[in-house]
Amino acid sequence: MYSNCLLKWRKFHFVESRRTAVDLLKIYAEKFVRRKTLNDHYRPFNSAFRKALTAGVEINAYCKRNRSVMVPKVRGEIVYGTYPVLEALKANRRSIYKLFAKASVLGRAKQDDIIAKKILRLANDSGVDIKALNADQLDVLTEYQLHNGLCIDASPLSYEVLCDEDIVNAKIFLYLDKVLDPGNIGAIIRSCFYFRIDGVILARDQGPKTLTAAMSKASAGALERFPVYTVEDFPSFRKRLRNVGFKFIATSDENSAITKGYQSPIRLPDFRPINDKVVIILGDEGRGIATDILSQCDYIVQIPTSSVECTDCSKRKVVRSTTRVTLTGRCQQR
């Protein structure tokens, strides 16, 4: 049972004894077995397991039962969750065909729920039809995502094309190198929106083909109001921005940088404040920033820590490094 877990031994380098490590491995093994039993249902049905457990039925039976639930036809895509729906209505970047809500949400809007009131008011002001659905219908319509009793049928968002005006007016961009996970992308966009980054950049064919509802949910609706640009490739993008004074900062831990043939990254406490325009680069969930992109960066920066071995975008330490470097640049500009 523990053969797969032994590969994870390096995760437990901080333990005080072998006995403690064995206990941790047992816990991991139990989680591994439970995860395997979920099989292919885990990803498509984020909330179905909890509801099946509450109903006292197996997950397969629960999902099969709901196949007979009648749901409205959809013209665009389903955007779900309180804040994605609210921000989509406020941003007016999508064509919104219909708003679906649980009766309880509609009831709260008539009482003291400020967010629900605002959503219904925006929908009414925009002439969007509002239709009440029950929980099972919303589950099927959103493919068992965490919808908070609200979703909209809307046109999909598209990547924006980076034009010269966007570049001239910007101070900080974030470039994602082959980052694919919608949850990671959404969380990054949420942080970028909060810290007033001027835009996220992805190269064509080096990231998700579309901006999805899952990204909007993970971003807490920030995606609805935040520019995500697509460019042809990194070399041409770098050339355009270098011509107007941008510096390029890669994020990497020491081991990854040395493995790829580079010197130790600059420790963040030793990194001089940035006064120039900058592009911060995060690497993908597996290998980090590609070597050919690292070679074109002006700086490689790390946060010194003893608890993280790699700094791709799936690790919270990298998000912190991006945030700290970004804040440094922002503070110097004010």
Residue, then its C-alpha position, 0 to 999 in steps of 0.5 A: m500500500y505504501s509503495n507509492c507513498l515512499l516516493k513522497w519521503r522527501k516531503f517529510h524531511f522535517v520530521e523528528s523521527r522515523r516513527t513520525a515519518v511512518d505515521l505521516l506516510k500512513i496518513y498519506a496512503e489512506k488519502f491516496v487510496r480514497r483519491k483512487t476510489l474517486n477515479d474519474h469522477y473527482r475532477p468533473f464533480n467537485s461537489a457531487f461527493r458531498k451531496a452523495l454522502t449526505a443523501g446516503v448513496e454512492i457517487n455513481a448512483y447519485c450522478k446517474r439519478n441526476r441525468s434525468v433532471m431537466v435543465p434549460k438549453v444553454r446558448g453560451e457557457i455557464v458562469y457560476g458562483t456569486y462573485p463571478v456572476l456579480e462581476a460579469l454583470k458589472a463588467n459588461r464584457r459578456s453577452i448575458y442571456k439568462l440568470f439562473a438562481k435558487a428560490s432561496v437566493l431570490g428570497r434573500a434578495k427581497q430581504d437583507d442580502i446585499i449581494a443578491k439584491k445587487i445581482l438581481r438589480l443589475a440583471n433587471d437593469s440589463g434586461v436579463d431574464i431571471k429563472a428560478l431553478n432547484a438545487d439539482q438543476l443547478d448542479v447539472l447545469t454547472e456540472y456539479q461545480l460550487h455555484n452558490g445557488l447562482c449561474i448565468d448563461a453568457s458568451p465566453l470571454s476572449y483573450e485580448v490582443l496586446c496593443d502598443e497603447d497597452i504597453v505604453n501605459a503599463k508598469i508591470f505585466l505578469y507572464l505565465d510560461k505554459v501554465l495550464d491549470p485553471g485554478n492556478i490561473g484564476a488564483i494568480i489573476r485574483s492576486c494580480f487584480y488586487f495588486r494592480i498588475d496591468g495584465v497577465i500575458l500568455a503566449r499563443d499555444q502555450g496556455p489554455k485555449t480559452l478563458t473558462a468559467a473555472m478560472s473566473k470562479a478561482s479568481a473570485g470574479a476578478l477575471e471578468r474585469f482583468p485583462v488577459y492578453t495573448v501574444e505570438d511567442f515570448p521572443s517577439f513579446r520580449k523584443r517589443l517590451r525591451n524596446v520601451g524599457f521593460k526589464f524581465i524578472a524570472t522567479s526560481d528556487e536555487n536548485s532549479a536555477i542551478t540544475k538549468g545551468y544558472q547561478s543562484p538566484i538573487r535572494l529577495p531581501d538582497f534584490r534592489p528596488i525596481n524603478d523600471k517597467v517590469v515583466i515578472i515571469l512564472g513557470d508551469e506547474g511541473r518544470g517551472i520556467a523554460t531554460d530558453i526563457l530564463s536565458q532572456c531574463d535580466y534577473i532571477v529572483q527567489i525567496p529564501t526558504s527551507s521548506v520549498e524545493c521548487t518554485d513553479c506556479s503551483k506553489r504558494k511561495v511563488v505567488r508570494s515572490t511575485t507579490r513581493v516583487t510587484l509591491t516593491g515596484r509599485c512602492q517605488q513608483r508612488 
